Amino acid sequence: MSNFETFLWVAFPWLAIAAFVIGVIWRWRTDQFGWTTHSSQIYESKLLRLSSPMFHWGIVLVVIGHLMGLGIPNTWTRAVGISDGVYHWIAVIPGTIAGVLTVLGLIGLLYRRIKNRSVFLATSTSDKGMFFFLGLAILTGFWATLSTQVFTTGHGYDYRETLSPWLRQLLIFNAQPELMADVPWQFKLHVVAGFALIAIWPFTRLVHAFSAPVGYVHRPYVVYRSRDVRTDPRRSHVAWEPVRSRTEQLDANEAPSRGA
């Protein structure tokens, strides 16, 4: 194995993970006010209402699929009676649906950002870089799934024999780059794109993925007070009072004393 391949399958992933961890800590300590989605809903909402849920639900399913496929060894599924053929269809069918949702949602978000001038002008250089790496990771992964799993005979390429153990060993600092030697180029490209996305993640708006609204569960109720004149004891603004003559004002002020 060449030095370049060793760099790709050992050094580069470790550097990307280090950049991710250090970057998230740095961003949290120095830029909490910028830890947001930088929402552009104020400029356009119709396409956003359609594309954003598709993308986010799709990406959640994609992440779950990656965690299951890369984290669960094939010996475990075989031990509980799930054959490789059954596992293949369990992974491919939901994974393809999730991929379609994610890709369609991403296309809608990109179309909206390019087509709508206000949204385009609100797109920063960081956003453009983020969309490039995000799109590259998603599209290479979708193409790898279609070309090696869906549009193929038999059970397709079994990434759990090579790619999955390579990643697990990498994360426990027991790198085995030789496991990546016979991996199809589609998966190799997806791995490189994925770790590149991980490396830039903390320096883009993608950090909002870690801002789960946990506080909503235990926060106190928001108290709303009515401004209706029937329930508000404060008198209305004097500018809206009717204009009366000097004589009418004097009679109104003397009326209580005469009644007494």
C-alpha positions as CSV (number, residue, x, y, z in Angstrom):
1,M,0.0,0.0,0.0
2,S,1.4,3.4,-1.0
3,N,2.0,6.3,1.3
4,F,-0.9,8.2,-0.3
5,E,-3.3,5.4,0.4
6,T,-2.0,5.2,4.0
7,F,-2.6,8.9,4.3
8,L,-6.2,8.6,2.9
9,W,-7.2,5.7,5.1
10,V,-5.3,6.5,8.3
11,A,-4.0,10.1,8.7
12,F,-6.8,12.0,6.9
13,P,-9.7,10.5,8.9
14,W,-7.8,11.1,12.2
15,L,-7.0,14.7,11.2
16,A,-10.7,15.2,10.2
17,I,-11.9,13.9,13.5
18,A,-9.4,16.0,15.4
19,A,-10.5,19.1,13.5
20,F,-14.1,18.3,14.3
21,V,-13.6,17.9,18.0
22,I,-11.3,20.9,18.4
23,G,-13.5,23.0,16.1
24,V,-16.7,22.3,18.0
25,I,-15.0,23.2,21.4
26,W,-13.5,26.3,19.9
27,R,-16.8,27.4,18.3
28,W,-18.8,26.8,21.5
29,R,-16.3,28.8,23.6
30,T,-15.9,31.7,21.1
31,D,-19.0,32.0,18.9
32,Q,-22.2,30.9,20.8
33,F,-24.1,33.8,19.2
34,G,-23.3,32.4,15.8
35,W,-24.4,28.9,16.8
36,T,-27.5,29.0,14.7
37,T,-29.1,27.8,11.5
38,H,-28.9,31.4,10.0
39,S,-32.4,30.9,8.9
40,S,-33.5,32.5,5.6
41,Q,-37.3,31.8,6.1
42,I,-38.0,35.5,6.2
43,Y,-37.0,35.8,2.5
44,E,-38.9,32.7,1.2
45,S,-41.0,30.0,2.9
46,K,-43.0,28.0,0.4
47,L,-40.1,26.0,-1.0
48,L,-38.5,25.8,2.4
49,R,-41.6,24.2,3.9
50,L,-41.4,21.5,1.3
51,S,-37.7,20.9,1.0
52,S,-36.5,21.3,4.5
53,P,-38.6,18.5,6.1
54,M,-37.7,16.1,3.3
55,F,-34.0,16.8,3.7
56,H,-33.9,16.7,7.5
57,W,-36.0,13.5,7.9
58,G,-34.1,11.9,5.1
59,I,-30.7,12.8,6.6
60,V,-31.8,11.5,10.0
61,L,-32.7,8.1,8.4
62,V,-29.4,8.1,6.5
63,V,-27.4,8.7,9.8
64,I,-29.3,5.9,11.5
65,G,-28.6,3.6,8.6
66,H,-24.9,4.4,8.7
67,L,-24.7,3.8,12.5
68,M,-26.4,0.4,12.0
69,G,-24.4,-0.7,9.0
70,L,-21.0,0.5,10.2
71,G,-21.4,-0.2,13.9
72,I,-23.1,-3.6,14.0
73,P,-20.8,-6.5,12.8
74,N,-22.2,-9.1,10.5
75,T,-21.5,-11.8,13.1
76,W,-24.1,-10.2,15.4
77,T,-26.9,-10.2,12.8
78,R,-26.1,-13.8,11.8
79,A,-26.1,-14.8,15.5
80,V,-29.7,-13.6,15.9
81,G,-30.8,-15.4,12.7
82,I,-30.7,-12.6,10.1
83,S,-29.0,-13.9,7.0
84,D,-26.9,-11.7,4.8
85,G,-29.6,-11.7,2.1
86,V,-32.3,-10.6,4.5
87,Y,-30.0,-7.9,6.0
88,H,-29.2,-6.7,2.5
89,W,-32.8,-5.9,1.7
90,I,-33.5,-4.6,5.2
91,A,-30.7,-2.1,4.6
92,V,-31.1,-1.3,0.9
93,I,-34.9,-0.6,0.8
94,P,-35.1,1.9,3.7
95,G,-31.7,3.3,2.7
96,T,-32.7,4.0,-0.8
97,I,-35.9,5.7,0.3
98,A,-33.9,7.8,2.8
99,G,-31.4,8.7,0.1
100,V,-34.2,9.8,-2.3
101,L,-35.7,12.0,0.3
102,T,-32.4,13.6,1.2
103,V,-31.4,14.2,-2.4
104,L,-34.7,15.7,-3.4
105,G,-34.7,17.9,-0.3
106,L,-31.2,19.0,-1.0
107,I,-32.0,19.9,-4.6
108,G,-35.0,21.9,-3.4
109,L,-32.9,23.8,-0.9
110,L,-30.2,24.5,-3.5
111,Y,-32.8,25.6,-6.1
112,R,-34.4,27.9,-3.6
113,R,-31.1,29.4,-2.6
114,I,-30.0,30.0,-6.2
115,K,-33.4,31.0,-7.7
116,N,-34.5,33.5,-5.0
117,R,-32.3,36.6,-5.2
118,S,-32.9,37.6,-1.5
119,V,-31.9,34.1,-0.3
120,F,-28.9,34.0,-2.6
121,L,-27.6,37.4,-1.4
122,A,-28.0,36.1,2.2
123,T,-25.7,33.1,1.4
124,S,-22.2,33.6,2.8
125,T,-19.0,32.1,1.6
126,S,-19.1,29.7,4.4
127,D,-22.6,28.5,3.3
128,K,-21.4,28.0,-0.2
129,G,-18.5,25.8,1.0
130,M,-20.8,23.9,3.3
131,F,-23.3,23.2,0.5
132,F,-20.5,21.9,-1.8
133,F,-19.1,19.5,0.7
134,L,-22.5,18.5,2.0
135,G,-23.8,17.8,-1.5
136,L,-20.6,15.9,-2.4
137,A,-20.9,13.6,0.6
138,I,-24.6,13.0,0.0
139,L,-24.4,12.4,-3.8
140,T,-21.4,10.1,-3.6
141,G,-23.1,8.0,-0.9
142,F,-26.3,7.8,-2.9
143,W,-24.4,6.8,-6.0
144,A,-22.4,4.2,-4.1
145,T,-25.7,2.7,-2.8
146,L,-27.3,2.6,-6.3
147,S,-24.4,1.3,-8.2
148,T,-23.2,-1.3,-5.8
149,Q,-26.3,-2.3,-3.9
150,V,-29.5,-1.6,-6.0
151,F,-28.5,-1.9,-9.7
152,T,-26.5,-5.0,-9.3
153,T,-27.1,-8.8,-9.3
154,G,-27.1,-10.8,-6.1
155,H,-26.6,-9.2,-2.7
156,G,-24.4,-6.5,-4.0
157,Y,-21.1,-5.4,-2.4
158,D,-20.8,-6.5,1.3
159,Y,-19.2,-3.4,2.9
160,R,-19.5,-5.1,6.3
161,E,-16.6,-7.3,5.4
162,T,-14.2,-4.4,4.7
163,L,-15.4,-0.9,5.2
164,S,-17.2,-1.4,8.5
165,P,-14.3,-3.2,10.3
166,W,-11.9,-0.6,8.9
167,L,-13.9,2.2,10.4
168,R,-14.3,0.5,13.8
169,Q,-10.6,-0.3,14.0
170,L,-9.8,3.3,13.0
171,L,-11.9,4.7,15.8
172,I,-10.1,2.6,18.5
173,F,-6.6,3.7,17.1
174,N,-5.9,0.3,15.5
175,A,-5.7,1.4,11.9
176,Q,-5.9,-1.3,9.3
177,P,-5.7,0.5,5.9
178,E,-5.3,-2.8,4.0
179,L,-9.0,-3.4,4.5
180,M,-9.7,-0.6,2.1
181,A,-7.7,-2.0,-0.7
182,D,-10.5,-3.8,-2.5
183,V,-13.3,-1.4,-1.6
184,P,-15.1,-0.1,-4.7
185,W,-14.1,3.4,-5.8
186,Q,-17.6,4.7,-5.2
187,F,-17.3,3.9,-1.5
188,K,-13.8,5.3,-1.3
189,L,-14.9,8.6,-2.8
190,H,-17.8,8.7,-0.4
191,V,-15.5,8.1,2.6
192,V,-13.2,10.9,1.5
193,A,-16.1,13.3,1.0
194,G,-17.6,12.3,4.3
195,F,-14.5,13.0,6.3
196,A,-13.9,16.2,4.5
197,L,-17.4,17.3,5.6
198,I,-16.6,16.2,9.1
199,A,-13.5,18.4,9.1
200,I,-15.3,21.6,8.1
201,W,-18.5,20.9,10.1
202,P,-17.7,23.0,13.2
203,F,-16.9,26.1,11.0
204,T,-20.2,26.2,9.3
205,R,-23.9,26.5,10.2
206,L,-24.0,22.7,10.5
207,V,-23.1,23.1,14.2
208,H,-26.8,23.7,14.8
209,A,-27.3,19.9,14.5
210,F,-26.0,19.7,18.1
211,S,-28.5,22.3,19.5
212,A,-31.3,19.9,20.5
213,P,-34.2,21.9,22.1
214,V,-33.8,20.0,25.4
215,G,-34.7,23.1,27.4
216,Y,-38.2,23.1,26.0
217,V,-39.0,20.1,28.1
218,H,-38.5,21.7,31.5
219,R,-38.7,25.4,30.8
220,P,-41.5,27.4,32.7
221,Y,-44.7,28.4,30.9
222,V,-44.6,31.6,28.9
223,V,-47.2,34.1,30.4
224,Y,-49.0,36.2,28.0
225,R,-50.8,39.4,29.2
226,S,-53.7,40.9,27.3
227,R,-53.6,44.4,26.0
228,D,-57.4,44.5,25.5
229,V,-58.8,47.7,27.0
230,R,-61.5,45.7,28.7
231,T,-58.9,43.9,30.8
232,D,-56.1,46.4,31.0
233,P,-56.5,48.8,33.9
234,R,-54.2,51.4,32.2
235,R,-56.1,54.3,30.6
236,S,-55.8,54.6,26.8
237,H,-53.3,57.1,25.3
238,V,-54.5,60.7,25.7
239,A,-53.8,61.3,22.0
240,W,-56.9,59.4,21.1
241,E,-59.3,61.1,23.6
242,P,-62.0,63.3,22.1
243,V,-61.3,67.0,21.9
244,R,-63.6,69.0,24.2
245,S,-64.1,72.6,24.8
246,R,-62.8,74.5,27.8
247,T,-66.4,74.8,29.2
248,E,-67.1,71.1,28.9
249,Q,-63.8,70.3,30.7
250,L,-64.7,72.7,33.6
251,D,-68.2,71.2,33.9
252,A,-66.8,67.7,33.9
253,N,-64.3,68.6,36.7
254,E,-67.0,70.4,38.8
255,A,-69.6,67.7,38.4
256,P,-68.4,65.4,41.3
257,S,-68.2,68.3,43.8
258,R,-71.8,69.5,42.9
259,G,-73.1,66.0,43.3
260,A,-71.5,65.7,46.7
